[in-house]
């Protein structure tokens, strides 16, 4: 069922566009040494945006402590809040119809990762 959901997500949910935006942004961030950790989080977000069905976002056991907290705070201040708010708006728009509810749930998954990605990982459900 997740394969069908992922195909519909790519076609109707904008999964390919989201993937390209996050992936290109991640590659651009990786051009600088300071931006590499943030670029890696964008690339992680891009792969979840491409195929979100059948995956879940979980906290890692070795989350990194204070470093992850500081990186998440910087991420939120610089742009994470806007990315998360955008996915939240898309989730609300998708949730208007019954057919769009599965897409809304996937956008909520993207909200949880895009708001504070450090110390989280994407796993198969």
C-alpha positions in Angstrom: 0.0 0.0 0.0 2.9 2.4 0.7 4.1 2.0 -2.9 0.7 3.2 -4.2 0.7 6.0 -1.7 4.3 7.1 -2.8 3.3 7.0 -6.5 0.3 9.1 -5.8 2.3 11.4 -3.6 4.9 12.0 -6.4 2.2 12.7 -9.0 -0.4 14.6 -7.0 1.3 15.6 -3.7 4.2 17.4 -5.2 6.8 14.9 -3.9 9.2 15.3 -6.8 9.2 19.1 -6.5 9.7 19.0 -2.7 12.5 16.5 -3.2 14.3 18.7 -5.8 13.9 21.8 -3.6 15.3 20.2 -0.5 18.0 18.3 -2.3 19.3 21.3 -4.2 19.2 23.4 -1.1 21.1 20.7 0.8 23.8 20.5 -1.9 24.2 24.3 -1.9 24.5 24.3 1.9 27.2 21.6 1.7 29.4 23.9 -0.4 30.5 25.6 2.8 32.1 23.8 5.7 29.8 25.5 8.2 26.7 24.6 6.1 27.5 20.8 5.9 25.5 19.7 8.9 22.5 21.8 7.8 22.9 20.5 4.2 22.9 16.9 5.4 19.6 17.6 7.3 18.1 19.1 4.1 19.1 16.0 2.1 17.6 13.8 4.8 14.4 15.8 4.6 14.5 15.6 0.7 14.4 11.8 0.8 11.5 11.8 3.2 9.7 14.3 1.0 10.2 12.0 -2.0 8.9 8.8 -0.5 7.1 9.5 2.8 4.7 6.6 2.9 6.0 3.6 4.9 8.5 5.7 6.8 8.5 7.2 10.3 10.5 9.9 12.1 12.0 8.8 15.4 14.4 10.3 17.9 17.8 8.7 17.8 19.2 6.9 20.9 22.4 8.9 20.7 20.8 12.3 19.9 24.0 14.3 20.5 22.9 16.2 23.6 23.7 19.9 23.7 25.1 20.1 20.2 21.8 18.8 18.7 19.9 21.3 20.8 22.0 24.2 19.7 21.9 23.2 16.1 18.1 22.8 16.3 17.7 26.2 17.8 19.8 27.7 15.1 17.9 25.7 12.4 14.5 27.0 13.8 15.7 30.6 14.0 17.2 30.7 10.5 14.3 29.0 8.6 13.0 25.8 10.2 9.9 27.5 11.6 8.9 28.7 8.1 9.5 25.4 6.5 7.4 23.7 9.2 4.7 26.3 8.9 4.5 25.7 5.2 4.1 22.0 5.6 1.5 22.7 8.3 -0.5 24.9 5.9 -0.3 22.2 3.2 -1.5 19.6 5.7 -4.5 21.7 6.6 -5.3 22.3 2.9 -5.0 18.5 2.2 -7.1 17.6 5.2 -10.1 19.5 3.9 -11.2 16.5 1.8 -11.3 12.9 2.8 -9.1 11.9 -0.1 -6.4 14.3 1.0 -6.1 13.1 4.6 -3.3 10.6 3.8 -1.3 13.4 2.2 -2.1 15.6 5.2 -0.6 13.0 7.5 2.6 12.9 5.4 2.9 16.6 5.6 2.6 16.4 9.4 5.4 13.9 9.3 7.5 16.4 7.3 6.5 19.1 9.9 8.0 17.0 12.7 11.3 16.6 10.8 11.6 20.0 9.3 11.0 21.9 12.5 13.9 20.3 14.4 15.8 17.7 12.3 18.9 17.2 14.5 18.7 14.1 16.7 16.0 12.5 14.5 16.2 9.8 11.9 13.9 8.4 9.2 13.2 4.7 9.5 11.0 2.2 7.7 7.7 1.8 9.5 
